[in-house]
Amino acid sequence: MSFVIIEGQDKDVMVRQQNLNTALDGDEVTVSVIKQGKNQGRMEGVVTEIITRKKTEFTGTLQVNKGFAFLILDKSLFMPDIYIPANVLKDGKTGDKALVHIVSWGDKTRKPVGEIIELLDATNTNDLAMKEILIETGFPLSFPEEVIKELALVKEDINTDEIKKRKDFRKTLTFTIDPVDAKDFDDAISIKKMRGGWYEIGVHIADVSHYVLPETSLDKEAYKRATSVYLPDRVSPMLPEKISNELCSLRPHEDKLTFSAVFKMNEKGEIKEHWIGRTIIHSDHRFTYEDVQEVIENKAGQYEEEVLLLNTIAQTLRAERFKNGAINFSSQEVRFQLDENAKPIGIVIKESKEAHQLIEEFMLLANRTVAEYVFNIKIGTNQHVPFPYRIHDAPDEEKLKVFAVFAKKFGHSLDVSDLDKLASSFNEMLNLAKGKPEQHVLETLGIRTMAKAVYTTDDIGHYGLGFEHYCHFTSPIRRYPDVLVHRVLAECLAHDVHPDKNMESKCKHSSEMERKAMEAERAANKYKQVEYMQQFLGEEFDGVVSGVAHFGFWVETVDTKCEGLVSIHNMTAKDEFVYDETEYALIGQYTGKKIRIGDRVKIRVVAANLVKRQLDYDLIEDWGDGPDVSSRPQYRRKPADDTRRGTSRKQSGAKKASGDRRSSTGDRKPSGDRRSSSGERKSSSGEKKSSGGRSKPSSGKPKRKND
């Protein structure tokens, strides 16, 4: 059974499998209603046309016959085996793993026809797993031939005429600050001292739109992907490496074309004036985060005066942001230490430091300034320019009330009576909880009460950041909306705006692909967690309860953030546990013992399943003098709802109070993440980022999308 969501309608249309006509999950389709729902119920329909395919490549196992073959899909889809003619078999043999591109979708009587793109090495389990994750979520493994051909024609030289069109910053001190393993540098900061205590500070962003022109093959492929995807051992880039790592990478000691926001400001962070436009820069130095942090802490090092000044201004901007309504969610990033075979040999937890905040605050400033500039431009009969804003809606009041009750159980009060006061109350609560056992759970569940940040032309502001106007301008190498921002911005600066009637649909596509990228990253991280924990079977770890459901609870290890499930079935010898949704807890019917989110526990690793990407733990607990109920008759508490022992952990209706780990602005990729082909760092203020884990029920709130 499938369902088609119709824009503008409250109810979706049910489509039975035989009426899908080869449509798959995520496809954009035309549906014809064949049966009206009774009493305003759900309608039933049939797919009559497939407008766009979300996925055209599949992995599976080959079954080769004389003159042809079939690809047997590894994942359960409403789709038959794929027929492969002998002339596109590429020496594939029965049992080989393969990546296949669909060339014809067939119909009710004929199977889809495909061609082999790549034979996959089944012996390299990690490489195969990462590739399958990308394919599952709709991200291709390579760029089409027409993109490669077009890329070869892109001119690398910067000619004199182009330089004359731009403001020249090549003689102004400029540097980049990035992770140690970054290979592309898509933002830089310049600083120049002026008279009267003023400084000219420039935020310079790689001018991707100069090289990636609308409606080219390169542009169409970038739009299709919409985002780069960051897995523990690789990057699936939005743009080919010639663009991301060479032409647009702001490498030191090279002239580069940029789009810039330049501010005249003083040490207090007060802005006297600003300028936006196309520029050319020459980076003098490449800093790592560690380099800059060392300068900040020791107050000594290369460009010490400039770095310390920028940090002072950044911290002032940060404090002002929280004062004006931004929510201060802290973040921890997990980085896998990999050996030469990409096998995890360690996990490092990194927290945001002042070096990261320095970059974040100036990127936020640039993003906000660009959004405000475009918002104030009118076209036609006082209409706003269609523009991809990054918005974050206010939280749902009912969810806030539930969360406030939960926080009260830990002795923390949250003022939810006024949304204008909520941010300061939230920040005060998080500050008081800092360093206490409940810190993580309050941050986790607090973030989950927030709405999801998305791209849209409807500028309602960014609640988490406390900004009235906001967009993504600073990462065009890894995000397609930033490319759109650059194009619209260029038109506005030239007073030659050509409104894009399809801008909202482009925003929705970008938000959807961002969600899929998060799914891929979550799955890959979970795979690496399971792979890492395989070596510790039978060993014990300290953990924190990160989620609770009627069939068990999830525990995240303190040192490595590896999350696994403790099944309720493994605890029945000690008590009969029932899930209490209002408490976010499992409660023992005999002992009265509660297992709640945020509890510190000790667990033993009992299973690590790479195929399912699942970790299973057992609880190690001192139950004191509580009764041993193993010899008692099995007690059955008549459930008020569907909360029964023995219910499958995969039951779709199960609820889990848990934690999507979110970033805030999406401006920068976390400092611990590997970056090879493209990417920026993400930060920490109210936008969502899901954590790695097995497929888990939600906390009961509607799922929305991240930053």
C-alpha positions as CSV (number, residue, x, y, z in Angstrom):
1,M,0.0,0.0,0.0
2,S,1.3,3.4,-0.9
3,F,0.1,7.0,-0.5
4,V,0.4,10.1,-2.7
5,I,0.6,13.4,-0.9
6,I,-1.3,16.2,-2.8
7,E,-0.1,19.7,-2.2
8,G,-2.8,21.9,-0.8
9,Q,-4.9,19.0,0.4
10,D,-5.1,17.7,4.0
11,K,-5.7,14.1,3.0
12,D,-3.5,11.9,0.9
13,V,-4.6,9.4,-1.8
14,M,-4.1,5.7,-1.2
15,V,-2.7,3.7,-4.1
16,R,-2.7,-0.1,-4.1
17,Q,0.5,-1.9,-5.3
18,Q,-1.1,-3.0,-8.6
19,N,-2.0,0.6,-9.4
20,L,1.5,2.1,-8.8
21,N,2.4,1.6,-12.5
22,T,6.2,1.3,-11.6
23,A,6.1,4.4,-9.3
24,L,8.4,4.2,-6.3
25,D,8.8,6.0,-3.0
26,G,9.7,9.7,-3.6
27,D,8.6,9.8,-7.3
28,E,6.6,12.8,-8.4
29,V,3.5,11.5,-10.0
30,T,0.0,12.3,-11.4
31,V,-2.7,10.3,-9.7
32,S,-6.3,9.8,-10.8
33,V,-8.9,9.2,-8.1
34,I,-10.9,6.1,-8.7
35,K,-12.8,5.9,-5.4
36,Q,-13.9,8.7,-3.1
37,G,-13.6,8.2,0.6
38,K,-16.7,7.8,2.6
39,N,-17.5,10.4,5.2
40,Q,-14.5,12.5,4.3
41,G,-12.2,9.5,4.4
42,R,-9.1,8.7,2.4
43,M,-9.5,8.6,-1.4
44,E,-8.1,5.7,-3.5
45,G,-6.3,6.4,-6.8
46,V,-4.2,5.0,-9.6
47,V,-0.9,6.5,-10.8
48,T,-1.3,7.7,-14.4
49,E,2.0,9.4,-15.0
50,I,5.4,9.6,-13.4
51,I,6.7,13.2,-13.7
52,T,10.1,12.8,-12.1
53,R,12.0,9.7,-10.8
54,K,13.6,10.1,-7.4
55,K,15.8,7.1,-7.9
56,T,17.1,5.5,-11.1
57,E,20.0,3.4,-9.8
58,F,19.8,0.2,-7.8
59,T,22.2,-2.3,-6.2
60,G,21.6,-6.1,-6.1
61,T,23.0,-9.5,-6.9
62,L,23.4,-10.7,-10.5
63,Q,21.7,-13.9,-11.8
64,V,23.3,-14.6,-15.2
65,N,21.6,-16.7,-17.9
66,K,22.6,-17.3,-21.5
67,G,22.3,-14.0,-23.4
68,F,20.8,-12.0,-20.5
69,A,20.8,-11.5,-16.7
70,F,18.6,-10.3,-13.8
71,L,19.6,-8.0,-11.0
72,I,17.9,-9.4,-7.8
73,L,17.4,-6.4,-5.6
74,D,18.9,-6.6,-2.1
75,K,16.2,-4.3,-0.5
76,S,12.5,-5.0,-0.4
77,L,10.9,-2.7,-2.9
78,F,7.6,-2.8,-4.8
79,M,9.6,-3.6,-7.9
80,P,10.4,-6.7,-9.9
81,D,13.9,-8.0,-10.8
82,I,15.7,-5.9,-13.3
83,Y,16.4,-7.4,-16.8
84,I,19.9,-6.8,-18.1
85,P,20.8,-7.6,-21.8
86,A,24.0,-9.4,-22.5
87,N,25.6,-6.4,-24.3
88,V,25.6,-4.3,-21.1
89,L,26.5,-7.0,-18.6
90,K,30.2,-5.9,-18.4
91,D,31.5,-9.4,-17.6
92,G,29.2,-9.8,-14.6
93,K,28.8,-13.3,-13.3
94,T,26.2,-15.0,-11.1
95,G,26.6,-13.9,-7.5
96,D,28.4,-10.6,-8.4
97,K,27.2,-7.4,-6.7
98,A,26.3,-4.7,-9.2
99,L,25.1,-1.1,-9.5
100,V,22.5,-0.9,-12.3
101,H,20.9,2.1,-14.0
102,I,17.3,1.8,-15.3
103,V,17.0,2.6,-19.0
104,S,13.4,1.4,-19.4
105,W,10.8,1.0,-16.6
106,G,8.6,-1.6,-18.2
107,D,5.0,-2.1,-17.3
108,K,2.6,-4.6,-15.8
109,T,3.7,-7.3,-18.2
110,R,7.4,-6.4,-18.8
111,K,10.2,-6.1,-16.3
112,P,12.3,-2.9,-16.1
113,V,15.5,-3.0,-18.2
114,G,18.8,-1.8,-16.8
115,E,22.5,-1.5,-17.7
116,I,25.4,-2.2,-15.4
117,I,27.2,0.9,-14.3
118,E,29.7,-0.7,-12.0
119,L,30.5,-4.2,-10.6
120,L,30.9,-3.9,-6.9
121,D,33.7,-5.6,-4.9
122,A,31.7,-7.7,-2.4
123,T,34.9,-8.6,-0.6
124,N,35.4,-4.9,0.5
125,T,32.4,-4.9,2.9
126,N,32.9,-1.3,4.0
127,D,33.1,0.1,0.5
128,L,30.1,-1.9,-0.6
129,A,28.1,-0.8,2.5
130,M,28.8,2.9,2.0
131,K,28.0,2.7,-1.7
132,E,24.7,0.9,-1.0
133,I,23.8,3.5,1.6
134,L,24.3,6.3,-1.0
135,I,22.3,4.4,-3.6
136,E,19.5,3.6,-1.2
137,T,19.1,7.3,-0.4
138,G,19.1,8.4,-4.0
139,F,22.7,9.7,-4.4
140,P,24.6,8.5,-7.5
141,L,28.1,7.2,-7.2
142,S,29.6,9.0,-10.2
143,F,28.9,12.0,-12.5
144,P,27.2,11.4,-15.9
145,E,29.4,11.5,-19.0
146,E,27.9,14.7,-20.3
147,V,28.9,16.5,-17.1
148,I,32.5,15.3,-17.4
149,K,32.6,16.5,-21.0
150,E,31.2,19.8,-20.1
151,L,33.6,20.2,-17.2
152,A,36.5,19.8,-19.5
153,L,35.4,23.0,-21.3
154,V,35.3,25.1,-18.2
155,K,38.0,27.8,-18.4
156,E,40.4,27.8,-15.5
157,D,42.2,31.1,-16.2
158,I,40.9,34.3,-14.6
159,N,41.1,36.9,-17.4
160,T,41.7,40.6,-17.0
161,D,38.2,41.6,-18.1
162,E,36.7,39.5,-15.3
163,I,39.0,41.1,-12.7
164,K,38.0,44.6,-13.8
165,K,34.3,43.7,-12.9
166,R,35.2,42.9,-9.4
167,K,36.4,44.5,-6.2
168,D,40.1,43.6,-5.7
169,F,41.0,42.3,-2.2
170,R,44.2,40.5,-3.2
171,K,46.4,42.9,-1.2
172,T,44.2,42.6,2.0
173,L,45.2,40.1,4.6
174,T,43.0,37.0,4.0
175,F,43.0,33.5,5.4
176,T,40.9,30.4,5.7
177,I,40.0,28.4,8.8
178,D,39.0,24.7,8.2
179,P,39.3,21.2,9.6
180,V,42.7,19.7,9.3
181,D,41.7,17.2,6.6
182,A,39.7,19.6,4.5
183,K,40.5,19.6,0.8
184,D,38.3,22.4,-0.3
185,F,38.1,25.9,1.2
186,D,34.9,27.7,0.3
187,D,35.0,30.6,2.7
188,A,37.7,33.0,3.8
189,I,38.0,36.0,6.1
190,S,39.9,39.2,5.3
191,I,40.7,42.0,7.8
192,K,42.2,45.5,7.3
193,K,42.6,48.2,9.9
194,M,41.1,51.6,9.1
195,R,41.0,55.0,10.8
196,G,39.1,55.8,13.9
197,G,39.0,52.3,15.4
198,W,37.2,50.8,12.5
199,Y,38.1,47.6,10.6
200,E,37.1,46.3,7.2
201,I,36.2,42.7,7.7
202,G,35.3,40.6,4.6
203,V,33.5,37.3,4.4
204,H,34.5,35.8,1.0
205,I,32.7,32.9,-0.5
206,A,33.7,30.8,-3.5
207,D,32.0,32.1,-6.6
208,V,30.6,28.8,-7.8
209,S,27.9,30.5,-9.9
210,H,30.6,32.0,-12.1
211,Y,31.6,28.5,-13.2
212,V,28.2,26.6,-12.9
213,L,25.8,28.3,-15.3
214,P,22.0,27.8,-15.3
215,E,20.6,24.9,-17.4
216,T,24.0,23.4,-18.1
217,S,24.6,19.7,-17.5
218,L,26.8,20.6,-14.6
219,D,24.0,22.7,-13.1
220,K,21.3,20.1,-13.6
221,E,23.3,17.4,-11.9
222,A,24.1,19.8,-9.0
223,Y,20.4,20.5,-8.6
224,K,19.5,16.8,-8.8
225,R,21.9,16.1,-5.9
226,A,21.2,19.4,-4.1
227,T,23.8,18.7,-1.4
228,S,27.0,16.9,-0.7
229,V,26.8,13.8,1.5
230,Y,29.4,13.3,4.3
231,L,30.1,9.7,5.3
232,P,32.8,8.7,7.8
233,D,35.3,7.6,5.1
234,R,34.2,9.6,2.0
235,V,32.3,12.5,0.6
236,S,29.7,12.2,-2.2
237,P,30.1,15.7,-3.6
238,M,27.4,17.9,-5.2
239,L,30.0,19.1,-7.7
240,P,32.9,17.4,-9.4
241,E,36.3,17.8,-7.7
242,K,37.6,20.0,-10.4
243,I,35.1,22.6,-9.2
244,S,35.0,21.9,-5.5
245,N,38.7,21.1,-4.8
246,E,40.4,23.2,-7.5
247,L,38.6,26.1,-9.3
248,C,36.5,27.2,-6.4
249,S,38.6,26.1,-3.5
250,L,40.1,29.2,-1.8
251,R,43.6,27.6,-1.6
252,P,46.4,29.7,-0.1
253,H,48.6,31.8,-2.5
254,E,46.2,31.6,-5.4
255,D,44.0,34.2,-7.0
256,K,40.3,33.1,-6.6
257,L,36.9,34.5,-7.6
258,T,34.6,35.1,-4.7
259,F,31.2,36.6,-3.8
260,S,31.6,38.7,-0.6
261,A,29.9,40.5,2.2
262,V,32.2,43.2,3.6
263,F,31.6,45.0,6.9
264,K,33.0,48.2,8.4
265,M,32.9,47.4,12.1
266,N,34.6,48.2,15.4
267,E,35.9,45.9,18.2
268,K,32.5,46.0,19.8
269,G,30.9,44.4,16.8
270,E,29.0,47.5,15.8
271,I,28.5,47.8,12.1
272,K,28.8,51.2,10.5
273,E,28.2,50.1,6.9
274,H,28.4,47.0,4.7
275,W,28.9,46.2,1.0
276,I,27.9,43.1,-1.0
277,G,29.4,42.1,-4.4
278,R,31.7,40.0,-6.5
279,T,35.4,40.1,-5.6
280,I,38.8,38.5,-6.3
281,I,41.0,37.5,-3.3
282,H,44.4,35.9,-2.6
283,S,44.5,33.9,0.6
284,D,47.7,34.5,2.6
285,H,47.4,31.5,4.9
286,R,45.5,28.3,5.6
287,F,44.6,27.8,9.3
288,T,43.2,24.7,10.9
289,Y,40.8,25.0,13.8
290,E,43.5,23.7,16.1
291,D,45.9,26.4,14.9
292,V,43.4,29.2,15.6
293,Q,42.4,27.7,18.9
294,E,46.0,27.6,20.0
295,V,46.4,31.3,19.1
296,I,43.3,32.2,21.0
297,E,44.3,30.2,24.1
298,N,48.0,31.2,24.2
299,K,47.5,34.7,22.7
300,A,50.5,34.1,20.5
301,G,51.1,32.8,17.0
302,Q,50.8,33.7,13.3
303,Y,48.5,36.8,12.7
304,E,48.0,36.9,16.5
305,E,46.6,40.4,16.5
306,E,44.1,39.8,13.7
307,V,42.9,36.4,15.0
308,L,42.4,37.7,18.6
309,L,40.5,40.8,17.3
310,L,38.2,38.6,15.1
311,N,37.6,36.3,18.0
312,T,36.6,39.2,20.3
313,I,34.2,40.5,17.7
314,A,32.8,37.0,17.1
315,Q,32.2,36.4,20.9
316,T,30.4,39.8,21.1
317,L,28.2,38.9,18.1
318,R,27.5,35.6,19.7
319,A,26.5,37.1,23.1
320,E,24.3,39.7,21.3
321,R,22.6,36.9,19.3
322,F,21.6,35.0,22.5
323,K,20.5,38.2,24.1
324,N,18.2,38.9,21.1
325,G,16.5,35.5,21.2
326,A,18.8,32.8,19.8
327,I,18.7,29.5,21.6
328,N,22.1,28.2,22.8
329,F,22.1,24.4,22.2
330,S,25.5,23.0,22.7
331,S,26.7,20.3,20.3
332,Q,29.1,17.4,20.4
333,E,30.5,16.0,17.1
334,V,31.6,12.4,16.7
335,R,34.6,11.6,14.5
336,F,35.7,8.1,13.6
337,Q,39.4,7.4,13.6
338,L,39.9,5.0,10.6
339,D,42.8,2.7,9.6
340,E,44.0,2.3,6.0
341,N,41.1,0.0,5.3
342,A,38.5,2.5,6.6
343,K,37.9,0.3,9.7
344,P,37.2,2.4,12.8
345,I,39.9,2.1,15.4
346,G,38.7,4.9,17.7
347,I,36.0,7.5,18.2
348,V,36.7,11.1,19.2
349,I,34.1,13.4,20.7
350,K,34.7,17.0,19.8
351,E,32.9,20.1,21.2
352,S,32.6,23.5,19.6
353,K,35.4,25.8,20.7
354,E,36.0,29.5,20.1
355,A,37.8,28.8,16.9
356,H,34.7,27.2,15.4
357,Q,32.5,30.0,16.9
358,L,34.7,32.6,15.2
359,I,33.9,31.2,11.8
360,E,30.3,30.5,12.6
361,E,29.4,34.0,13.8
362,F,30.9,35.7,10.7
363,M,29.1,33.2,8.4
364,L,25.8,33.9,10.2
365,L,26.4,37.6,9.8
366,A,26.9,37.2,6.1
367,N,23.9,35.0,5.7
368,R,21.6,37.3,7.6
369,T,22.9,40.4,5.8
370,V,22.3,38.9,2.3
371,A,18.8,37.8,3.2
372,E,17.9,41.2,4.6
373,Y,19.2,42.9,1.4
374,V,17.2,40.7,-1.0
375,F,14.1,40.9,1.2
376,N,14.0,44.7,0.9
377,I,14.1,44.6,-2.9
378,K,10.7,44.8,-4.5
379,I,9.7,44.0,-8.1
380,G,6.5,44.7,-10.1
381,T,3.6,45.8,-7.9
382,N,5.6,45.8,-4.7
383,Q,6.3,42.0,-4.8
384,H,9.2,40.3,-3.1
385,V,11.9,38.6,-5.2
386,P,11.4,34.8,-5.2
387,F,14.4,33.7,-3.0
388,P,15.4,30.6,-1.1
389,Y,15.2,31.7,2.5
390,R,16.3,29.3,5.3
391,I,13.4,29.4,7.8
392,H,12.8,27.9,11.2
393,D,9.3,28.1,12.6
394,A,8.4,28.7,16.2
395,P,7.9,25.6,18.3
396,D,4.5,24.0,18.9
397,E,3.1,25.3,22.2
398,E,1.6,21.9,23.2
399,K,4.9,20.2,22.7
400,L,6.6,22.9,24.8
401,K,4.2,22.3,27.6
402,V,4.9,18.5,27.6
403,F,8.6,19.2,27.6
404,A,8.3,21.8,30.4
405,V,6.6,19.1,32.6
406,F,9.4,16.7,31.8
407,A,12.1,19.3,32.6
408,K,10.4,20.0,35.9
409,K,11.1,16.4,37.0
410,F,14.8,17.3,37.0
411,G,14.1,20.5,39.0
412,H,14.3,22.9,36.0
413,S,11.6,25.3,35.2
414,L,10.8,26.6,31.6
415,D,8.6,29.6,30.9
416,V,6.4,28.6,28.0
417,S,3.8,31.4,28.6
418,D,5.4,33.7,26.1
419,L,7.4,32.7,22.9
420,D,9.3,36.0,23.1
421,K,10.7,35.0,26.5
422,L,11.1,31.3,25.7
423,A,14.6,31.6,24.3
424,S,16.1,33.2,27.4
425,S,14.3,30.7,29.6
426,F,15.6,27.8,27.5
427,N,19.1,29.2,27.7
428,E,18.9,29.6,31.4
429,M,17.7,26.1,31.9
430,L,20.4,24.6,29.7
431,N,23.0,26.6,31.5
432,L,21.9,25.4,34.9
433,A,21.8,21.8,33.6
434,K,25.4,22.0,32.2
435,G,27.6,19.3,33.5
436,K,24.7,17.5,35.2
437,P,23.4,14.0,34.3
438,E,20.3,15.5,32.7
439,Q,22.1,17.9,30.4
440,H,22.2,15.7,27.4
441,V,18.6,14.5,27.7
442,L,17.3,18.1,28.1
443,E,19.2,19.3,25.1
444,T,18.1,16.3,23.1
445,L,14.4,16.5,23.9
446,G,14.5,20.3,23.9
447,I,15.8,20.2,20.3
448,R,13.0,17.8,19.4
449,T,10.4,20.3,20.5
450,M,11.7,22.7,17.9
451,A,10.4,22.9,14.3
452,K,12.5,21.7,11.4
453,A,14.5,24.3,9.4
454,V,13.7,24.2,5.7
455,Y,14.2,26.2,2.5
456,T,11.2,28.2,1.3
457,T,10.3,31.5,-0.5
458,D,8.0,32.3,2.5
459,D,10.3,34.4,4.7
460,I,9.0,33.8,8.3
461,G,12.4,34.2,9.9
462,H,14.6,31.8,11.8
463,Y,13.4,31.2,15.4
464,G,16.4,29.2,16.6
465,L,18.9,31.8,15.5
466,G,16.6,34.7,16.5
467,F,16.9,36.3,13.0
468,E,14.0,38.0,11.2
469,H,15.6,37.2,7.8
470,Y,18.1,34.4,7.0
471,C,19.4,32.4,4.1
472,H,22.3,30.1,3.1
473,F,24.9,32.1,1.2
474,T,28.2,30.7,2.5
475,S,28.4,27.1,1.2
476,P,27.7,27.0,-2.6
477,I,30.2,24.1,-3.0
478,R,28.1,21.8,-1.0
479,R,24.6,23.2,-1.1
480,Y,22.5,24.0,-4.1
481,P,20.3,26.6,-2.4
482,D,23.5,28.7,-1.9
483,V,24.1,28.7,-5.6
484,L,20.5,29.9,-6.1
485,V,21.1,32.6,-3.5
486,H,24.2,33.8,-5.4
487,R,22.3,34.0,-8.7
488,V,19.4,35.9,-7.3
489,L,21.8,38.2,-5.4
490,A,23.7,38.9,-8.6
491,E,20.5,39.9,-10.4
492,C,19.5,42.2,-7.5
493,L,22.9,43.9,-7.5
494,A,22.7,44.4,-11.3
495,H,19.1,45.7,-11.0
496,D,18.0,43.1,-13.5
497,V,15.8,40.6,-11.6
498,H,14.3,37.7,-13.5
499,P,11.8,36.1,-11.0
500,D,12.1,32.3,-10.9
501,K,8.5,30.9,-10.9
502,N,9.9,27.5,-9.9
503,M,11.8,28.8,-6.9
504,E,9.5,27.2,-4.3
505,S,9.6,23.8,-5.9
506,K,13.5,24.1,-6.0
507,C,13.4,24.9,-2.3
508,K,11.2,21.8,-1.6
509,H,13.5,19.6,-3.6
510,S,16.6,20.9,-1.8
511,S,14.9,20.3,1.6
512,E,14.0,16.8,0.6
513,M,17.5,16.0,-0.6
514,E,18.9,17.4,2.6
515,R,16.7,15.0,4.5
516,K,18.0,12.1,2.4
517,A,21.6,13.1,2.9
518,M,20.9,13.1,6.7
519,E,19.5,9.6,6.3
520,A,22.6,8.5,4.5
521,E,24.9,10.0,7.1
522,R,22.9,8.5,10.0
523,A,23.0,5.1,8.4
524,A,26.8,5.3,7.7
525,N,27.6,6.5,11.2
526,K,25.5,3.6,12.6
527,Y,27.4,1.1,10.4
528,K,30.7,2.4,11.8
529,Q,29.4,2.3,15.3
530,V,28.4,-1.3,14.9
531,E,31.7,-2.1,13.2
532,Y,33.6,-0.5,16.0
533,M,31.7,-2.2,18.8
534,Q,32.1,-5.7,17.3
535,Q,35.5,-5.9,19.1
536,F,33.8,-5.3,22.5
537,L,31.3,-8.1,22.6
538,G,30.8,-9.2,26.2
539,E,32.4,-6.0,27.6
540,E,30.8,-3.4,29.8
541,F,30.3,0.3,29.3
542,D,28.9,3.3,31.1
543,G,25.9,4.7,29.2
544,V,23.0,7.1,29.3
545,V,19.4,6.2,28.4
546,S,18.8,8.0,25.2
547,G,15.3,6.8,24.3
548,V,12.4,4.7,25.7
549,A,9.7,2.6,24.0
550,H,7.3,-0.1,25.2
551,F,9.6,-2.8,23.9
552,G,12.8,-1.6,25.5
553,F,15.1,1.4,25.8
554,W,18.2,2.8,24.0
555,V,21.5,3.5,25.7
556,E,24.2,5.7,24.3
557,T,27.7,4.9,25.6
558,V,29.3,7.8,27.4
559,D,32.7,7.7,25.9
560,T,31.9,6.8,22.3
561,K,28.2,7.8,21.7
562,C,27.4,4.3,20.3
563,E,23.7,3.7,20.7
564,G,22.2,0.2,21.2
565,L,18.9,-1.3,22.3
566,V,18.2,-3.0,25.6
567,S,15.2,-5.3,25.0
568,I,12.5,-5.5,27.6
569,H,12.5,-9.3,27.1
570,N,15.9,-9.5,28.8
571,M,14.6,-7.8,31.9
572,T,11.5,-9.9,32.7
573,A,13.3,-12.0,35.2
574,K,13.6,-9.0,37.5
575,D,10.3,-7.2,36.9
576,E,7.4,-6.5,34.6
577,F,8.0,-3.2,32.9
578,V,5.3,-1.0,31.4
579,Y,5.9,2.1,29.3
580,D,4.6,5.4,30.7
581,E,4.6,8.0,27.9
582,T,4.1,11.0,30.2
583,E,7.2,10.0,32.2
584,Y,9.3,9.0,29.1
585,A,10.0,5.9,31.3
586,L,9.6,2.1,31.7
587,I,8.2,1.4,35.2
588,G,8.6,-1.9,37.0
589,Q,5.2,-3.1,38.3
590,Y,6.8,-5.0,41.3
591,T,9.8,-2.9,42.2
592,G,8.5,0.5,41.1
593,K,11.9,1.0,39.4
594,K,11.9,3.6,36.6
595,I,14.1,3.6,33.6
596,R,14.0,7.1,32.2
597,I,15.7,9.1,29.5
598,G,18.8,10.6,30.9
599,D,19.4,7.9,33.5
600,R,23.0,6.7,33.9
601,V,23.3,2.9,33.5
602,K,25.9,0.3,32.9
603,I,25.5,-2.1,29.9
604,R,27.1,-5.1,28.3
605,V,27.5,-5.4,24.5
606,V,25.7,-8.6,23.5
607,A,25.3,-8.3,19.7
608,A,26.6,-6.2,16.8
609,N,24.8,-6.8,13.5
610,L,26.5,-5.0,10.6
611,V,23.8,-6.1,8.0
612,K,21.0,-4.6,10.1
613,R,23.3,-1.9,11.5
614,Q,22.1,-2.8,15.0
615,L,23.7,-2.9,18.4
616,D,22.1,-4.9,21.3
617,Y,22.9,-4.3,24.9
618,D,22.0,-5.9,28.2
619,L,21.5,-3.9,31.3
620,I,23.9,-4.5,34.2
621,E,22.1,-3.2,37.3
622,D,22.3,-3.6,41.1
623,W,18.7,-4.3,41.9
624,G,19.3,-4.3,45.6
625,D,16.8,-6.3,47.7
626,G,14.1,-6.1,45.1
627,P,12.1,-9.3,44.5
628,D,13.3,-11.8,42.0
629,V,10.1,-12.5,40.0
630,S,11.6,-15.2,37.7
631,S,9.8,-17.9,39.7
632,R,6.5,-16.1,39.8
633,P,3.7,-16.8,37.4
634,Q,4.0,-14.5,34.4
635,Y,2.1,-11.4,35.4
636,R,0.0,-9.7,32.7
637,R,-1.0,-6.2,33.2
638,K,-4.0,-5.5,30.9
639,P,-2.7,-2.7,28.7
640,A,-4.8,0.4,28.2
641,D,-3.6,0.7,24.6
642,D,-1.2,-1.3,22.5
643,T,1.5,-1.6,25.1
644,R,2.1,-5.3,25.3
645,R,5.0,-7.5,26.1
646,G,6.2,-9.3,23.1
647,T,5.3,-6.5,20.6
648,S,7.9,-6.3,17.8
649,R,10.5,-3.6,18.3
650,K,9.9,-2.7,14.6
651,Q,6.2,-2.1,15.1
652,S,5.5,1.1,13.2
653,G,3.3,2.7,15.7
654,A,5.8,2.5,18.6
655,K,6.8,5.8,20.1
656,K,10.3,6.7,21.2
657,A,11.3,9.7,23.1
658,S,14.7,10.2,21.8
659,G,17.2,12.4,20.2
660,D,17.8,13.7,16.7
661,R,21.0,15.6,17.0
662,R,20.6,18.7,15.1
663,S,22.9,21.5,13.9
664,S,21.7,25.0,13.7
665,T,22.7,27.0,10.7
666,G,24.1,24.3,8.5
667,D,26.8,26.8,7.6
668,R,29.7,24.6,8.4
669,K,30.4,20.9,8.4
670,P,31.4,19.8,11.9
671,S,35.1,20.1,12.6
672,G,35.5,16.4,13.1
673,D,34.0,15.4,9.9
674,R,36.2,14.3,7.0
675,R,36.0,16.6,4.0
676,S,37.5,15.4,0.7
677,S,35.5,16.7,-2.2
678,S,33.4,19.4,-0.7
679,G,31.7,20.6,2.4
680,E,31.2,23.0,5.2
681,R,30.7,22.8,8.9
682,K,27.5,22.7,10.7
683,S,26.8,24.4,14.0
684,S,24.5,24.2,17.0
685,S,21.4,26.4,17.5
686,G,18.1,24.8,17.0
687,E,18.1,23.2,13.6
688,K,17.9,19.4,13.6
689,K,20.4,16.8,12.9
690,S,19.4,13.2,13.3
691,S,21.7,10.8,15.1
692,G,22.9,7.4,14.0
693,G,20.7,4.5,15.0
694,R,18.4,1.7,14.0
695,S,15.1,2.6,12.7
696,K,13.4,4.0,15.7
697,P,9.9,5.3,16.5
698,S,9.5,9.0,16.9
699,S,8.7,10.8,20.1
700,G,5.1,11.3,18.9
701,K,5.6,14.7,17.2
702,P,5.3,15.0,13.4
703,K,8.6,14.5,11.6
704,R,10.0,17.6,10.0
705,K,13.3,18.5,8.4
706,N,16.8,19.6,9.7
707,D,19.6,21.9,9.4
